[in-house]
Amino acid sequence: MFGWTIDEKKSHHLLDIFIDKGFNCIDTADSYSTWKEGNKGGESEKIIGSWMKKNNKRNSVIIATKVGAKMPSGQKGLSKKYILSEVETSLKRLQTDYIDVYQSHYDDPETPLEETLEAYQQLISEGKVRHIGASNFSPERLEQSLKISKEKDLSEYKTFQPKYNLYDREFEKEYAEVVKKYELSDITYYSVASGFLTGKYRSEKDFSKSARGHGMKKYLNKKGFAILKVLEELSEKYACSYATISLAWLIQNPLVAAPIARATNETQLRELMQSTEINLSEPDIQKLNAAGT
């Protein structure tokens, strides 16, 4: 949301609250937020960088950013040349000399997996990157990358970012075994289904409630409404929001290291942070599991 629906000042305010409450991981990408008219990419990284510089918070946070998505310039991919060039741009925007977790945003079938991993190995050796992760890889390509790392003694992906939430459950069938086998830290995106699991989208007339509202149509079906019904019941039981319950469900999954969630105001942020304080009972987890399948 930084540099898209909220400006630098508001972004800094939310980051202050987030860190003051004991949270420390911030996920971004070089391509955020290219979809906003007039943006060139890197707006989010710049805002995070200016916040760290102003508050001297670099050692208090884990910065996870990404490379590989298409930029307005047309550049994209995971070639060694592009990664080594783009990391410098991200470091400059973030105003730091290292990235904690540097992630392959999308698979690049035109670049050999070994070449990509060699680039990351060089960055780790130079101290510019501490760990690497992957996102949006097929299970086969992810496992192939991990095998190459072991065979060639190259840096290996330590994290994986899948789309995973109460509605989108493909992760359980397609990726769970790979994640367990290689002991990856799973960092979920679209953790509240782009906002659908907040409960504010019940019909097409609600789409105007946010910049992402138009993407809710696919959730307005029997499955989606069944999930909302259980969320309504549990939000009353635990005295919290739908989003809080949705994130608590992910947090209590042993395969999930941390869910990624977005907030555009202080109320939303506090609801998201509250998810770490909710301990769902096993019967309630089973209710949620059943509603989403």
C-alpha positions in Angstrom: 0.0 0.0 0.0 3.0 2.3 0.5 3.2 4.7 -2.4 -0.2 3.5 -3.7 -3.2 4.1 -1.5 -1.2 5.8 1.4 1.5 8.4 1.2 4.9 8.5 2.9 3.7 10.3 6.1 0.9 7.9 6.7 3.1 4.9 5.9 5.7 6.1 8.4 3.0 6.4 11.0 1.9 2.8 10.5 5.4 1.5 10.6 6.0 3.4 13.9 3.0 1.6 15.5 4.0 -1.8 14.0 7.6 -1.7 15.3 6.6 -0.2 18.7 4.3 -3.2 19.2 7.2 -5.6 18.8 6.7 -6.6 15.1 9.8 -6.5 12.9 9.4 -8.0 9.4 8.5 -5.8 6.4 7.9 -7.3 3.0 8.1 -5.3 -0.2 9.3 -5.5 -3.8 11.1 -3.4 -6.4 7.9 -3.4 -8.5 5.7 -1.9 -5.8 3.7 0.1 -6.8 4.1 0.1 -10.6 0.3 -0.4 -11.1 -0.5 3.2 -10.0 -0.5 5.7 -12.8 2.7 7.8 -12.7 4.7 5.3 -10.6 7.9 3.9 -11.9 8.5 1.1 -9.3 10.4 1.2 -6.0 8.0 3.7 -4.4 7.4 1.3 -1.5 11.1 0.6 -1.0 11.8 4.4 -1.0 9.2 5.0 1.8 10.6 2.1 3.9 14.2 3.4 3.3 13.3 7.0 4.4 11.6 5.7 7.5 14.6 3.5 8.5 16.9 6.4 7.9 14.8 8.9 9.8 14.3 6.7 12.8 17.7 4.8 12.8 15.7 1.5 12.7 17.7 -0.6 10.3 18.9 -3.0 13.0 15.4 -3.4 14.4 13.8 -4.8 11.3 13.9 -7.6 8.8 13.6 -6.3 5.3 12.3 -8.7 2.7 12.2 -7.5 -0.9 11.9 -9.0 -4.3 13.3 -9.0 -7.8 12.1 -10.3 -11.1 8.6 -8.8 -11.7 8.2 -6.7 -14.9 9.1 -3.0 -14.4 7.8 -0.1 -16.4 11.1 0.0 -18.3 10.3 -3.5 -19.5 13.1 -5.1 -17.5 12.3 -8.3 -15.6 13.5 -11.8 -14.9 16.2 -13.6 -12.9 19.3 -13.5 -15.0 22.5 -13.0 -13.1 23.2 -9.7 -14.8 19.8 -8.3 -14.0 19.8 -9.5 -10.3 23.2 -8.0 -9.7 22.1 -4.7 -11.2 18.7 -4.5 -9.6 19.9 -5.3 -6.1 21.9 -2.1 -6.2 18.9 -0.1 -7.0 16.9 -1.7 -4.2 19.7 -1.1 -1.7 19.9 2.5 -2.7 16.1 3.0 -2.4 16.1 1.2 1.0 19.1 3.3 2.1 20.8 0.2 3.5 23.9 -1.9 2.6 22.2 -5.3 3.0 18.8 -7.0 2.4 17.8 -9.7 5.0 15.7 -11.8 2.6 16.0 -11.2 -1.2 13.3 -13.1 -3.1 12.7 -14.3 -6.6 9.3 -12.6 -7.3 8.4 -14.8 -10.2 10.0 -17.8 -11.9 12.0 -17.0 -15.0 11.9 -20.1 -17.3 14.3 -18.3 -19.8 17.1 -18.2 -17.3 18.8 -21.4 -16.0 18.0 -22.0 -12.3 21.7 -22.4 -11.6 22.5 -19.0 -13.0 20.0 -17.3 -10.7 21.3 -19.2 -7.7 24.9 -18.2 -8.6 23.9 -14.6 -8.6 22.4 -14.9 -5.1 25.5 -16.8 -4.0 27.6 -13.9 -5.0 25.4 -11.4 -3.2 25.5 -13.4 0.0 29.3 -13.8 -0.3 29.5 -10.0 -0.7 27.3 -9.4 2.3 24.6 -7.6 0.4 22.0 -10.3 1.0 21.7 -12.6 4.0 19.1 -15.1 2.9 17.1 -15.8 -0.3 13.5 -16.8 -0.9 11.1 -17.6 -3.8 7.6 -16.7 -4.7 5.2 -17.8 -7.4 7.2 -20.9 -8.5 5.5 -24.1 -9.4 6.1 -26.9 -6.9 8.3 -28.7 -9.5 10.5 -25.6 -10.2 10.8 -24.8 -6.6 12.0 -28.3 -5.7 14.3 -28.4 -8.7 15.9 -25.1 -7.5 16.4 -26.6 -4.0 18.0 -29.7 -5.5 20.4 -27.7 -7.6 21.5 -25.7 -4.5 22.4 -28.9 -2.7 24.1 -30.5 -5.7 26.1 -27.4 -6.7 26.7 -26.1 -3.1 25.0 -22.9 -3.9 22.8 -20.7 -1.7 19.3 -22.1 -1.3 15.9 -20.7 -0.8 15.0 -20.5 2.8 11.5 -19.0 2.4 8.6 -19.5 0.1 5.7 -17.1 -0.6 2.5 -18.8 -1.8 -1.0 -17.4 -2.1 -2.7 -19.0 0.9 -5.7 -18.1 2.9 -9.0 -19.6 4.1 -10.4 -19.4 0.6 -7.4 -20.2 -1.6 -6.1 -23.5 -0.3 -4.1 -24.8 -3.3 -1.0 -24.6 -1.1 -2.1 -27.6 1.0 -2.2 -29.9 -2.0 0.6 -28.5 -4.2 3.3 -27.1 -1.9 3.0 -28.4 1.6 5.1 -31.5 1.0 7.9 -29.5 -0.6 7.8 -27.0 2.3 8.0 -29.7 4.9 10.7 -31.7 3.0 13.1 -28.8 2.7 12.1 -27.1 5.9 11.2 -23.8 4.2 9.7 -20.8 6.1 6.4 -20.2 4.5 5.4 -16.5 4.2 1.8 -16.3 2.9 0.5 -13.5 0.7 -3.1 -12.5 0.0 -3.5 -13.8 3.6 -7.0 -12.2 3.9 -7.8 -12.8 0.2 -7.2 -9.2 -0.9 -9.6 -8.0 1.7 -12.5 -10.4 1.1 -11.9 -12.1 4.5 -12.4 -8.8 6.3 -16.1 -9.3 5.6 -16.7 -5.9 4.0 -17.5 -7.3 0.5 -20.9 -9.0 0.4 -22.1 -8.0 -3.0 -20.9 -6.2 -6.1 -22.1 -2.9 -4.7 -19.4 -3.2 -2.1 -16.6 -3.2 -4.7 -16.2 0.6 -4.5 -15.0 0.3 -0.8 -11.4 0.0 -1.8 -8.9 0.2 -4.7 -8.9 -3.6 -4.8 -12.7 -4.1 -4.6 -13.1 -5.1 -8.3 -11.1 -8.3 -7.5 -13.7 -9.6 -5.1 -16.2 -11.0 -7.6 -14.5 -14.4 -7.7 -15.1 -14.8 -3.9 -18.9 -14.1 -4.0 -20.1 -17.7 -4.2 -21.2 -20.5 -1.9 -17.7 -21.2 -0.6 -17.0 -17.6 0.1 -20.2 -17.0 2.0 -19.7 -20.2 4.0 -16.3 -18.9 5.2 -17.8 -15.5 6.1 -20.5 -17.2 8.1 -17.9 -19.0 10.3 -15.8 -15.9 10.5 -18.8 -14.0 11.8 -19.5 -16.6 14.5 -15.9 -16.7 15.6 -15.3 -13.0 15.5 -18.2 -12.7 18.0 -16.8 -15.5 20.2 -13.2 -14.1 20.3 -14.3 -10.4 20.2 -12.2 -9.5 17.3 -12.5 -8.8 13.5 -12.9 -11.3 10.7 -9.3 -10.4 9.5 -7.9 -11.1 13.0 -9.5 -14.6 12.9 -8.3 -15.3 9.3 -4.7 -14.4 10.2 -4.8 -16.3 13.5 -5.8 -19.4 11.5 -2.7 -19.0 9.4 -0.4 -18.3 12.3 -1.5 -21.5 14.1 -0.6 -23.6 11.0 2.8 -25.2 11.7 3.8 -24.8 8.1 3.3 -21.0 8.2 6.2 -18.8 9.5 4.3 -15.5 9.0 1.4 -14.2 7.0 1.8 -11.0 5.0 -1.1 -8.5 5.6 -1.7 -5.0 4.5 -3.2 -2.0 6.3 -4.2 1.4 5.2 -5.1 2.9 8.6 -4.4 2.4 12.3 -7.6 0.5 13.0 -6.8 -2.1 10.3 -3.2 -2.4 11.6 -4.3 -3.0 15.2 -6.7 -5.7 14.0 -4.0 -7.5 12.1 -1.5 -7.3 15.0 -4.2 -8.7 17.4 -4.1 -12.0 15.4 -0.9 -13.0 17.3 -2.9 -12.8 20.6 -5.8 -15.1 19.5 -5.5 -18.8 20.3 -8.1 -20.6 18.2 -9.4 -23.9 19.7 -9.0 -27.0 17.6 -12.8 -27.3 17.0 -12.8 -23.7 15.7 -9.9 -24.4 13.4 -11.7 -27.4 12.1 -14.8 -25.3 11.4 -12.7 -22.9 9.4 -11.0 -25.7 7.5 -14.3 -27.2 6.6 -15.8 -24.0 5.4 -13.0 -23.4 3.0 -13.0 -26.8 1.3 
